[in-house]
Structure formats: structure tokens, C-alpha cells
């Protein structure tokens, strides 16, 4: 069948006069009484088909009942369109196929949404009928560019002498931050595999094995809450290298991503060398460790203004070791008080900060809830620090350092988008380095690893491990693009003394160390090379490259916000016989059962 096929998007004016056969779906149909026009669509594009009752009566009779999304095989002669009928918006707009025969290969029910336009479709519907949504030109283009990008990534890695190695999907459960998806073992009743959150431990073992340069287009799974840029299963470019420093990894990723970006014809360009910024600088300037540097609105430390102020709320925060910081909003006097007190306040509260105050710099001077508390000297300091101009506004948060940074960082991101402060066609990519080694859970007070417990400690901070672990920097690094974390990595620990100190700081007992990581620690007794690596989120990179707002539009078969795959209705209940074979019994929990109809 396909040997005679011409793609619908292939014919051009130089092919006029040729006989050809095309296959595809009916995208549009127009009956002009004696002449039927059909736009036929396949993955290559759309071609106008002309069926004339006088010249192809049998084909015309076939086409009379044809409806949208029917599948046709059409043969005819390609001709130039009349000058007034040329469609400059279509690649095939100068030609049309005059039909001699038409065969209906498949009929189609009326689709639950228009396939031939890029209109909005309610999420549950487009996921329930994903195979129909995949017919849309935008989604097909996205997936083709995705394939080109992944191919370019693989080519770039091979050119740099990396070896592609597939690591297991059924592994031992290990604590890497998110919840594992567990898989019961039939052979070993009561025991479970985990699906990999990343190939982290295996790629480090590849380095112990002397493979030197590993990479993988890896499928990873994490049982975590979803959002617009996160799915429970995702794809990453995973690499590990021996006998290197951070700079070696930076150079490999910069070359790989910039060349692959260009090959996929993504939006904008990536530089051949990415700027660098420490975590401390990012937090001080932008309030987040994944700053969007396409616009300003940097945080201003206002402690010198309020340390001795009569504004007791701010003075008390500073006295308890907190901070007072603000953002100057150019032209912000146009922001209604209702936005300040509701929209902005909600953003601040979601970051767990207690609240915000604001000041407007009008022609008559500063006005706002805190204006009456400042002395003349404090106003002078305030003006010097903020450099505000008439018409500007300043929003201020006073809280713990972490909550203040998080609140103003979130508010800054909101302002950047809402006030259109950046060019959406621009790409701003950078390395963020020297992350803290540890972080404290605000709810439990427990200390955890910010990246993972195998991240190497900064050489200058090793002595701080027992004194003040929260002040210890790591040799971890992230790539951040347009305010979104694209990937992360680190130099790994191979010194057993340092590894023990990290485990002690994390309150992991020697018994738990052996139980959870014994195989890795044992491997490190056999001459581990110094090594490090990185994992870049391919889905997020493609999302940025195609300027899509939701990661689901760059994945063929994504899950919804509840991690459900509505097309096949997964997850689903299984037969009791299967559970008995696995030695598993389930407790009734209707809240977690997947409905049999999309909601």
C-alpha cells in the first residue's frame, strides 16, 4: 500500500501534471454541488482534493457521504490552482489533486472535539481521547521536534566519547527525596522492587567499573504531586564522568544543549557558554534558587532602615534574627491597593510568610500603611537603598530569611509575568552553583540533604560538618532556564570519611547506612575514581524550546494532575487472583479508586 504513497504535505507546483496517490484523514469538506473539495491531512501536511462529478462520477459518489476524520485513499492528477484560488498560508497552497478514484478506508464517529483546529479542549476530554488530540498539527509538530532534539542529544554525547548504557528499571527502593513507585515481587513474596527515580547509584557504579563517560536517555518515575512542569514519569539526559571537575561537566552540557537546541529549531538561541551564579547570590538578589534573570526587580535589604524603627513589627522580626527585604516596582503606583492586600498577600501567605506591607511614591511623597512610622533619617536611608522614583511602589516582607526570600521570590515571578517585564522570545540560561549541603525541615526540624547524600562537600567547608552543617556548601549545581530548573548534578563523594560525616549529619545510623547503601559503600572500597554527573529534564527543555505552558503538550501520553491516564483508565483495580499470587491484600479506600468515567 505505502510504496505508491505521496505525503499530503509533499506536492508543490513543480510536481504539477504528475499522477499521485495520497492517504489521510478528512480535515475539511466543502460540497459545491457537483464538485466536492476535501482537505486531506496526514503527518506531512494538508492537500486540497477536488472531486468533480462529471469527470470522476464514481469517486464523487463515494465522497458524497464522507465526513470529518474519515480515512481516504485518493488517486488523481496534480494541477496548479487558479491564481485567485492560491492559498499562501499552506505549503501546498499552489496545487490541488484532481481525483480519478477515491476509496474509503475507514469511517469515523463524530469526534468529541474539533481535531482540525487548535481550540481549547477540557483536559479530561483531551486525555481521554488522546489518540484524537495527537492528530492536531501542533502536537504532531511538538513530538517531531522532540524526536529531533533527543536524537541530537544522543549524537552530541556520542561525539564526545560517551557510552550509552541502560540501567535497570526494577531496583531497590532508596531514599532520593520523593516517594518510590513500588512493584511487588511474585518470586519473593512480601518483597518489592522500586521503579527508578533516577539512575543515580547505577551510574556511579559505572564509574567504579571504569566506564569513564556514561550517558542515558533515562526514563524516571517519582510518586509526587504534579504541576504544569512535572509528570510522574519523565525523561532525562543522564550523564556521569570520571576524573573531572565541575568545569568539565559544564563544558559538556553547554556544548550538548546549545547544539541540540539549534538542531531541533527551538525558539531563540542558547549561548555556547552559560553564565554562573552562586546559590547565595541567587537567593540574595532574586529570593529563589532558580531565578528568572530576563528581568530585574531584585530584592533590596531594608534592615538598615528598620533596625531601630518605631514600626514594631519589623523591629521585632530583626531582633529575632529575621530579615526585612523589599522589591521596587517601577511605575507600581498604578497597582490597586486591592491587589496589594489580596492577590499579593495570597502569594506571600502561600510561601508561609506572615504578610507584606507596601508603599507608593506619589507626587506628594510616600504613602502606605508603614509610611507614618519612618523618621526623616530612615526615609533618607530608604531612598538611598531603593533608588525609587516618583510613580514607583515598594512591597516589603519581614520574616525569617527563608520565608522572606520565598515570598518575595514568588511575588517577583508573578510581577514579571503580570506586568510583562521580559521578552518571551528570549532565553535566559545559567548555572547556579555552591548549593547548601543540608536544609532543615521547618515542620520537623530534621536536617536533610538538599540534593542527595552522595554530593561532595565544598573543600572549604569540610571542617564545618560537625559544628554547623547548615552552613556547609556542596559541590552541587543546577541549570536554570527562564526561571525553571532544567536539571541538576554534583561532584560525588568517594572519600569514606566524608561520606560517614554526611550520614552522621543526616542522622543515618551505621546499620541503616549498610542496609540502604551497603552495595555502594562496598563498591567504593575497590578504587572509586573521582567523578560527578548531571541529569537534565528533557521534557522541561522541550517545553521551554516550544514555548508550551504545560508539559503535557510535549509528551505523547501524559497523566493528569491526579497521576491518572484517562485513556486506558490507569491506575485500575486488579483481579483478586493476581493479588493472591503476589501475596497482597488491599484495604478498602474508595477515595483512591479511579472513576470509570472521566471527570
C-alpha positions as CSV (number, residue, x, y, z in Angstrom):
1,X,0.0,0.0,0.0
2,X,2.6,2.6,1.0
3,X,5.0,2.1,-1.9
4,X,2.8,4.3,-4.1
5,X,2.0,6.8,-1.4
6,X,2.8,10.6,-1.6
7,X,2.6,12.5,1.6
8,X,-0.2,15.1,1.7
9,X,2.2,17.9,2.5
10,X,4.7,17.0,-0.2
11,X,3.2,18.2,-3.6
12,X,4.5,21.5,-4.9
13,X,3.9,23.4,-8.2
14,X,6.9,21.7,-9.8
15,X,5.0,18.4,-9.5
16,X,2.0,19.6,-11.5
17,X,1.0,17.2,-14.2
18,X,2.1,14.1,-12.1
19,X,-0.3,11.4,-11.2
20,X,-0.1,10.5,-7.5
21,X,-1.9,8.7,-4.7
22,X,-2.3,10.2,-1.2
23,X,-3.7,8.7,2.0
24,X,-5.1,10.6,5.0
25,X,-7.8,11.9,7.2
26,X,-10.5,14.3,6.1
27,X,-9.6,17.7,7.7
28,X,-12.4,19.7,6.0
29,X,-15.0,19.1,3.4
30,X,-17.0,21.5,1.1
31,X,-19.7,20.4,-1.3
32,X,-20.3,23.0,-4.0
33,X,-22.9,20.9,-5.9
34,X,-21.3,18.7,-8.5
35,X,-17.8,19.5,-7.1
36,X,-16.6,18.4,-3.7
37,X,-13.4,19.9,-2.1
38,X,-11.7,17.9,0.6
39,X,-8.7,18.9,2.6
40,X,-6.8,15.7,3.2
41,X,-4.4,15.5,6.2
42,X,-1.5,13.3,7.2
43,X,1.6,13.9,9.3
44,X,3.3,15.7,6.4
45,X,0.6,18.3,5.9
46,X,-2.7,19.1,4.1
47,X,-3.5,18.8,0.4
48,X,-6.7,20.1,-1.3
49,X,-8.6,17.3,-3.2
50,X,-11.0,18.2,-6.0
51,X,-13.7,15.6,-6.9
52,X,-15.8,16.5,-10.0
53,X,-19.0,14.6,-10.6
54,X,-18.6,15.0,-14.4
55,X,-15.0,13.7,-14.6
56,X,-15.0,11.2,-11.7
57,X,-18.6,10.1,-11.1
58,X,-17.8,7.0,-9.1
59,X,-15.3,8.9,-6.9
60,X,-17.9,11.6,-6.5
61,X,-20.5,9.2,-5.3
62,X,-18.0,7.7,-2.8
63,X,-17.2,11.2,-1.5
64,X,-20.8,12.4,-1.1
65,X,-21.1,10.7,2.3
66,X,-17.6,11.4,3.6
67,X,-17.4,13.2,6.9
68,X,-14.6,14.7,9.0
69,X,-11.9,12.3,10.2
70,X,-12.8,9.5,7.7
71,X,-9.7,7.9,6.2
72,X,-9.4,8.0,2.4
73,X,-7.1,6.7,-0.3
74,X,-7.2,9.1,-3.3
75,X,-5.6,8.9,-6.7
76,X,-5.5,11.7,-9.3
77,X,-3.6,14.3,-11.3
78,X,-1.8,17.2,-9.5
79,X,-2.7,20.5,-11.1
80,X,-1.9,24.2,-10.4
81,X,-4.7,26.1,-8.7
82,X,-6.2,29.1,-10.4
83,X,-4.4,32.3,-9.4
84,X,-7.3,33.6,-7.3
85,X,-7.5,30.2,-5.5
86,X,-3.9,30.0,-4.4
87,X,-3.6,29.7,-0.6
88,X,-0.3,31.3,0.6
89,X,-0.8,30.1,4.1
90,X,-0.4,26.4,3.1
91,X,2.8,24.8,1.9
92,X,0.7,23.0,-0.8
93,X,-1.4,26.1,-1.4
94,X,-0.4,26.4,-5.1
95,X,-1.7,23.0,-6.1
96,X,-4.6,20.6,-5.8
97,X,-5.2,17.0,-6.7
98,X,-8.0,16.3,-9.2
99,X,-9.3,12.9,-8.3
100,X,-9.8,9.9,-10.6
101,X,-10.5,7.4,-7.8
102,X,-11.5,7.6,-4.1
103,X,-11.6,4.8,-1.6
104,X,-12.9,5.0,1.9
105,X,-10.5,3.1,4.1
106,X,-12.2,3.8,7.5
107,X,-15.3,5.6,8.7
108,X,-15.1,7.8,11.8
109,X,-17.6,8.7,14.5
110,X,-18.1,12.4,15.2
111,X,-15.0,13.4,17.4
112,X,-15.7,14.8,20.9
113,X,-13.8,18.0,20.0
114,X,-12.6,19.6,16.7
115,X,-9.4,17.9,15.5
116,X,-8.8,20.4,12.7
117,X,-8.3,23.5,14.9
118,X,-6.2,24.5,17.9
119,X,-9.1,25.4,20.1
120,X,-9.1,24.8,23.8
121,X,-10.3,21.3,24.9
122,X,-11.1,20.5,28.5
123,X,-8.2,18.5,30.0
124,X,-10.1,15.3,30.9
125,X,-11.5,15.1,27.3
126,X,-8.2,15.6,25.5
127,X,-6.6,13.0,27.8
128,X,-9.5,10.5,27.5
129,X,-9.3,10.8,23.7
130,X,-5.6,11.3,23.5
131,X,-5.3,9.5,20.1
132,X,-7.5,12.1,18.6
133,X,-5.7,15.0,20.2
134,X,-2.4,13.6,18.7
135,X,-3.8,14.3,15.3
136,X,-3.7,18.0,15.8
137,X,-0.9,19.7,13.9
138,X,0.6,21.5,16.8
139,X,1.0,18.3,18.9
140,X,2.4,16.4,16.0
141,X,4.9,19.2,15.3
142,X,5.9,19.2,19.0
143,X,6.5,15.4,19.0
144,X,8.6,15.6,15.8
145,X,10.7,18.4,17.2
146,X,11.1,16.3,20.4
147,X,12.4,13.4,18.4
148,X,14.9,15.6,16.6
149,X,16.1,17.1,19.9
150,X,16.6,13.7,21.6
151,X,18.4,12.4,18.5
152,X,20.7,15.5,18.6
153,X,21.4,15.0,22.3
154,X,22.4,11.4,21.7
155,X,24.6,12.4,18.7
156,X,26.3,15.1,20.7
157,X,27.1,12.7,23.6
158,X,28.5,10.1,21.2
159,X,30.6,12.7,19.6
160,X,32.1,13.5,23.0
161,X,33.0,9.8,23.6
162,X,30.2,8.9,26.0
163,X,28.9,5.4,26.1
164,X,25.2,4.9,26.2
165,X,24.3,2.4,29.0
166,X,20.9,1.2,30.0
167,X,20.4,0.8,33.7
168,X,17.7,-1.4,35.4
169,X,14.1,-0.3,35.8
170,X,13.4,-2.7,38.7
171,X,15.7,-1.6,41.5
172,X,16.0,-1.5,45.3
173,X,14.0,1.3,47.0
174,X,16.4,4.1,48.1
175,X,15.7,7.4,49.7
176,X,16.1,10.1,47.0
177,X,13.6,12.7,48.1
178,X,10.3,11.7,46.5
179,X,8.2,8.6,47.1
180,X,9.1,5.5,45.1
181,X,6.6,3.6,42.9
182,X,6.8,0.1,44.3
183,X,6.5,-3.2,42.3
184,X,5.7,-6.4,44.3
185,X,7.8,-9.5,43.6
186,X,6.0,-12.8,42.8
187,X,9.1,-14.8,43.3
188,X,9.9,-13.2,46.6
189,X,6.6,-12.7,48.4
190,X,6.5,-9.7,50.6
191,X,9.4,-8.0,48.9
192,X,9.2,-5.1,46.5
193,X,11.2,-3.5,43.7
194,X,11.1,0.2,43.2
195,X,10.9,2.0,39.9
196,X,13.9,4.3,39.5
197,X,13.6,8.0,40.5
198,X,16.9,8.3,38.7
199,X,19.8,6.0,37.7
200,X,21.9,7.8,40.3
201,X,23.5,4.8,42.1
202,X,24.0,2.7,38.9
203,X,25.7,5.4,37.0
204,X,28.1,5.9,39.9
205,X,28.8,2.2,39.9
206,X,29.5,2.5,36.1
207,X,32.3,4.9,37.1
208,X,33.7,2.4,39.6
209,X,33.5,-0.1,36.7
210,X,35.9,2.1,34.7
211,X,33.4,3.1,32.0
212,X,34.6,6.7,32.5
213,X,31.9,8.5,30.4
214,X,28.3,7.2,30.7
215,X,25.1,8.7,29.4
216,X,21.5,7.5,29.1
217,X,18.2,8.9,27.8
218,X,16.6,7.7,31.0
219,X,13.0,7.1,32.0
220,X,12.4,8.1,35.6
221,X,9.4,7.8,37.9
222,X,8.5,9.7,41.1
223,X,5.3,9.4,43.1
224,X,5.0,13.1,43.8
225,X,2.4,15.8,43.4
226,X,2.0,17.1,39.9
227,X,2.1,20.6,38.4
228,X,2.3,22.2,35.0
229,X,6.0,21.3,34.5
230,X,6.0,17.9,36.3
231,X,4.8,14.4,35.5
232,X,5.1,11.2,37.5
233,X,7.2,9.6,34.7
234,X,9.6,11.7,32.8
235,X,12.7,11.6,30.6
236,X,16.1,13.0,31.4
237,X,19.5,13.2,29.8
238,X,21.6,11.4,32.4
239,X,25.4,11.7,32.4
240,X,28.4,10.7,34.7
241,X,32.1,11.4,34.1
242,X,35.3,10.3,35.9
243,X,38.5,12.3,36.6
244,X,36.8,15.6,36.2
245,X,35.8,18.9,37.9
246,X,32.7,21.0,37.6
247,X,34.1,22.8,34.6
248,X,34.4,19.6,32.6
249,X,30.7,18.9,33.2
250,X,29.7,22.5,32.4
251,X,31.5,22.3,29.1
252,X,29.9,19.0,28.0
253,X,26.4,20.2,28.9
254,X,26.9,23.6,27.3
255,X,28.0,22.1,24.0
256,X,25.4,19.4,24.1
257,X,22.4,21.6,24.9
258,X,23.2,24.5,22.6
259,X,23.9,22.3,19.6
260,X,20.8,20.1,20.1
261,X,18.6,23.2,20.7
262,X,19.7,24.5,17.3
263,X,19.2,21.2,15.6
264,X,15.6,21.0,16.9
265,X,14.9,24.5,15.7
266,X,13.6,25.6,19.1
267,X,12.7,29.2,19.9
268,X,15.6,31.6,20.4
269,X,19.2,30.5,20.9
270,X,21.3,29.2,23.7
271,X,24.8,30.6,24.3
272,X,27.8,28.4,23.9
273,X,28.8,29.3,27.5
274,X,26.2,29.7,30.3
275,X,26.7,32.4,32.9
276,X,27.4,31.3,36.5
277,X,25.8,32.4,39.8
278,X,26.2,31.0,43.3
279,X,23.2,29.9,45.3
280,X,23.8,32.6,47.9
281,X,23.8,35.3,45.2
282,X,20.6,34.0,43.6
283,X,18.8,33.9,47.0
284,X,20.1,37.4,47.9
285,X,19.2,39.0,44.6
286,X,16.1,37.1,43.5
287,X,14.8,35.2,46.5
288,X,14.8,31.8,44.7
289,X,17.4,29.3,43.6
290,X,16.0,29.2,40.1
291,X,15.9,32.9,39.2
292,X,14.4,34.2,36.0
293,X,17.0,36.7,35.0
294,X,15.2,38.1,32.0
295,X,14.0,41.0,34.1
296,X,15.2,43.0,37.2
297,X,13.1,43.6,40.3
298,X,16.0,42.4,42.5
299,X,15.4,42.2,46.3
300,X,16.6,45.1,48.4
301,X,17.8,44.5,52.0
302,X,16.0,47.1,54.1
303,X,17.3,46.1,57.5
304,X,19.3,49.3,57.9
305,X,16.1,51.2,57.6
306,X,14.0,49.3,60.1
307,X,16.5,48.1,62.7
308,X,15.6,50.8,65.2
309,X,12.3,51.8,63.8
310,X,9.2,52.6,65.7
311,X,7.4,50.2,63.4
312,X,7.4,47.4,66.0
313,X,6.5,44.5,63.7
314,X,9.7,45.0,61.6
315,X,11.9,45.8,64.6
316,X,10.8,42.6,66.4
317,X,11.5,40.5,63.3
318,X,15.0,41.9,63.0
319,X,15.6,41.4,66.8
320,X,14.8,37.7,66.4
321,X,17.3,37.2,63.6
322,X,14.8,37.7,60.8
323,X,15.2,40.0,57.7
324,X,13.3,42.8,56.1
325,X,13.5,42.9,52.3
326,X,11.6,44.6,49.5
327,X,11.1,44.9,45.8
328,X,10.9,48.2,44.0
329,X,8.2,48.1,41.3
330,X,8.9,50.7,38.5
331,X,5.6,52.5,37.8
332,X,3.9,50.5,40.6
333,X,1.7,53.3,41.7
334,X,-0.8,52.0,39.2
335,X,-1.2,48.8,41.2
336,X,-4.5,49.0,43.1
337,X,-4.5,48.5,46.9
338,X,-6.8,45.6,46.4
339,X,-4.1,43.8,44.5
340,X,-1.6,44.5,47.2
341,X,-3.9,43.4,50.0
342,X,-5.4,40.3,48.3
343,X,-3.5,39.0,45.3
344,X,0.0,39.8,46.5
345,X,-0.9,38.9,50.1
346,X,-2.1,35.5,49.0
347,X,1.2,34.8,47.1
348,X,3.1,35.8,50.3
349,X,1.0,33.6,52.5
350,X,1.4,30.6,50.2
351,X,5.1,31.0,50.8
352,X,4.4,30.7,54.5
353,X,5.4,34.3,55.3
354,X,3.2,36.3,57.6
355,X,2.3,39.1,55.3
356,X,3.6,42.2,53.4
357,X,3.3,45.9,53.5
358,X,3.6,48.4,50.7
359,X,4.5,52.0,49.9
360,X,3.6,54.2,46.9
361,X,5.9,57.0,45.9
362,X,3.4,59.7,44.7
363,X,4.0,63.3,43.8
364,X,3.1,64.3,47.3
365,X,5.6,61.8,48.8
366,X,5.4,58.3,50.2
367,X,2.0,56.9,51.2
368,X,1.1,53.5,52.6
369,X,0.5,51.5,55.8
370,X,4.1,51.9,57.1
371,X,4.7,55.5,55.9
372,X,3.9,57.2,59.2
373,X,6.4,55.1,61.2
374,X,9.6,56.2,59.5
375,X,11.7,59.1,60.7
376,X,13.4,61.6,58.4
377,X,16.7,59.8,58.8
378,X,15.0,56.4,58.0
379,X,13.4,57.9,54.9
380,X,16.8,59.1,53.7
381,X,18.2,55.6,54.1
382,X,15.2,54.1,52.5
383,X,15.6,56.4,49.4
384,X,19.3,55.5,49.2
385,X,18.7,51.8,49.3
386,X,15.6,51.6,47.0
387,X,16.5,54.3,44.5
388,X,12.8,54.6,43.9
389,X,11.4,57.3,41.6
390,X,8.1,59.1,41.6
391,X,5.4,56.7,40.4
392,X,7.2,53.6,41.8
393,X,5.9,51.3,44.5
394,X,7.8,49.1,47.1
395,X,6.5,45.9,48.6
396,X,8.1,44.7,51.8
397,X,8.2,41.4,53.7
398,X,9.6,40.8,57.2
399,X,10.1,37.3,58.3
400,X,12.7,34.5,58.7
401,X,15.3,34.6,55.9
402,X,13.9,31.5,54.2
403,X,10.3,32.7,54.2
404,X,11.1,36.2,53.2
405,X,13.1,35.1,50.3
406,X,10.5,32.6,49.2
407,X,7.7,35.1,49.5
408,X,9.4,37.9,47.5
409,X,10.8,35.4,45.0
410,X,7.3,34.1,44.3
411,X,5.9,37.7,44.2
412,X,8.7,38.8,41.8
413,X,7.9,35.9,39.4
414,X,4.2,36.9,39.5
415,X,5.1,40.6,38.8
416,X,7.4,39.7,35.9
417,X,4.7,37.8,34.1
418,X,1.7,40.0,35.1
419,X,3.5,43.3,34.1
420,X,5.2,41.8,31.0
421,X,8.6,42.7,32.2
422,X,10.5,40.3,29.9
423,X,10.6,39.3,26.2
424,X,9.0,35.9,26.0
425,X,11.1,35.1,22.9
426,X,14.3,35.5,25.0
427,X,16.1,32.5,26.6
428,X,18.0,33.2,29.9
429,X,20.0,30.2,31.0
430,X,22.6,30.0,33.7
431,X,24.4,27.7,36.2
432,X,23.6,28.1,39.8
433,X,26.4,26.7,42.0
434,X,27.5,26.1,45.6
435,X,24.2,25.0,46.9
436,X,23.9,24.3,50.7
437,X,24.7,20.7,51.5
438,X,21.8,20.4,54.0
439,X,18.5,22.0,54.7
440,X,16.3,21.9,57.8
441,X,12.6,20.9,57.6
442,X,10.5,23.7,59.0
443,X,7.9,21.3,60.4
444,X,10.0,18.6,61.9
445,X,13.3,20.4,62.5
446,X,15.1,17.4,60.9
447,X,18.2,18.0,58.7
448,X,18.1,16.6,55.2
449,X,20.3,16.6,52.1
450,X,19.4,19.4,49.7
451,X,20.4,17.3,46.7
452,X,21.3,13.8,47.8
453,X,23.7,12.3,50.4
454,X,26.4,11.4,47.9
455,X,27.0,15.1,46.9
456,X,30.6,16.2,47.7
457,X,31.1,18.8,50.3
458,X,32.8,22.1,49.3
459,X,36.5,21.8,50.2
460,X,36.5,24.9,52.3
461,X,33.5,23.7,54.4
462,X,34.5,20.2,55.4
463,X,35.5,21.3,58.9
464,X,32.1,22.8,59.5
465,X,30.3,19.4,59.1
466,X,30.1,18.8,62.9
467,X,30.0,22.4,64.0
468,X,27.3,23.9,61.8
469,X,26.1,21.6,59.0
470,X,23.6,24.2,57.7
471,X,26.5,26.5,56.8
472,X,28.2,23.8,54.7
473,X,28.2,24.3,50.9
474,X,28.2,21.5,48.5
475,X,29.7,20.9,45.0
476,X,26.2,20.8,43.5
477,X,25.0,22.8,40.6
478,X,21.8,23.4,38.6
479,X,20.9,24.6,35.2
480,X,18.1,27.2,35.4
481,X,16.3,28.5,32.3
482,X,13.7,31.2,32.3
483,X,13.1,30.7,36.0
484,X,12.6,27.0,35.7
485,X,15.1,24.3,37.0
486,X,16.1,22.3,33.9
487,X,18.5,19.9,35.7
488,X,20.9,19.3,38.5
489,X,24.1,17.5,39.3
490,X,27.1,17.4,41.6
491,X,30.6,16.1,42.2
492,X,30.2,12.9,44.2
493,X,31.7,11.8,47.5
494,X,34.3,9.0,47.1
495,X,36.1,9.5,50.4
496,X,34.6,7.2,53.0
497,X,35.4,9.5,55.9
498,X,33.5,12.4,54.3
499,X,30.6,10.0,53.4
500,X,30.4,8.9,57.1
501,X,30.3,12.6,58.3
502,X,27.4,13.3,55.8
503,X,25.5,10.2,57.0
504,X,26.0,11.3,60.7
505,X,24.7,14.8,59.9
506,X,21.6,13.2,58.4
507,X,21.2,11.0,61.4
508,X,21.5,7.8,59.3
509,X,22.8,5.1,61.6
510,X,25.7,2.8,60.6
511,X,23.1,0.0,60.5
512,X,20.8,2.0,58.1
513,X,23.9,3.0,56.0
514,X,24.7,-0.6,55.5
515,X,21.1,-1.7,54.9
516,X,20.3,1.0,52.4
517,X,23.6,1.7,50.7
518,X,25.9,-1.2,51.6
519,X,26.4,-2.3,48.0
520,X,27.6,1.2,47.0
521,X,29.8,1.6,50.1
522,X,31.3,-1.8,49.4
523,X,32.0,-0.8,45.7
524,X,33.8,2.3,46.9
525,X,36.3,0.0,48.7
526,X,37.6,-1.1,45.4
527,X,39.2,2.1,44.0
528,X,36.5,4.6,43.0
529,X,37.6,7.3,40.6
530,X,36.7,10.9,41.4
531,X,33.5,11.5,39.4
532,X,30.5,13.7,39.0
533,X,27.4,14.0,36.8
534,X,24.2,15.7,35.8
535,X,20.6,15.0,34.9
536,X,18.8,17.4,32.5
537,X,15.0,17.2,32.2
538,X,14.3,16.6,28.6
539,X,10.5,17.3,28.9
540,X,11.1,20.7,30.5
541,X,13.8,21.6,27.9
542,X,11.4,20.8,25.1
543,X,8.6,22.7,26.9
544,X,10.8,25.8,27.0
545,X,12.0,25.3,23.5
546,X,8.5,25.1,22.1
547,X,7.1,27.8,24.4
548,X,4.4,25.5,25.7
549,X,2.8,26.3,29.0
550,X,2.1,22.7,30.0
551,X,4.4,19.8,29.9
552,X,1.6,17.5,28.8
553,X,1.7,19.1,25.4
554,X,5.2,17.8,24.7
555,X,4.5,14.2,25.8
556,X,2.6,11.7,23.7
557,X,0.6,10.1,26.5
558,X,0.8,12.1,29.7
559,X,-1.0,11.7,33.1
560,X,-3.4,14.2,34.6
561,X,-3.0,16.1,37.9
562,X,-4.1,13.0,39.8
563,X,-1.4,10.9,38.0
564,X,-4.2,9.1,36.1
565,X,-4.0,8.0,32.5
566,X,-7.6,8.5,31.4
567,X,-7.4,6.9,28.0
568,X,-6.7,3.4,29.4
569,X,-8.1,4.3,32.9
570,X,-4.9,3.6,34.8
571,X,-4.3,3.0,37.6
572,X,-7.0,0.4,37.9
573,X,-8.1,-2.3,40.3
574,X,-6.7,-5.8,39.5
575,X,-8.2,-9.2,40.0
576,X,-8.0,-10.8,43.4
577,X,-6.3,-13.8,41.9
578,X,-3.4,-11.6,40.8
579,X,-3.1,-10.1,44.3
580,X,-3.2,-13.5,45.9
581,X,-0.4,-14.7,43.6
582,X,1.7,-11.7,44.9
583,X,0.7,-12.3,48.5
584,X,-1.0,-8.9,48.7
585,X,-4.3,-7.9,50.3
586,X,-5.7,-4.4,49.9
587,X,-7.7,-2.3,52.3
588,X,-10.9,-0.6,51.0
589,X,-10.2,3.1,50.2
590,X,-12.9,4.5,47.8
591,X,-11.2,7.9,47.7
592,X,-8.3,6.4,45.7
593,X,-10.4,4.4,43.3
594,X,-10.3,5.7,39.7
595,X,-13.7,6.6,38.4
596,X,-14.9,4.6,35.4
597,X,-15.8,7.8,33.6
598,X,-13.6,10.9,33.1
599,X,-14.3,13.7,35.5
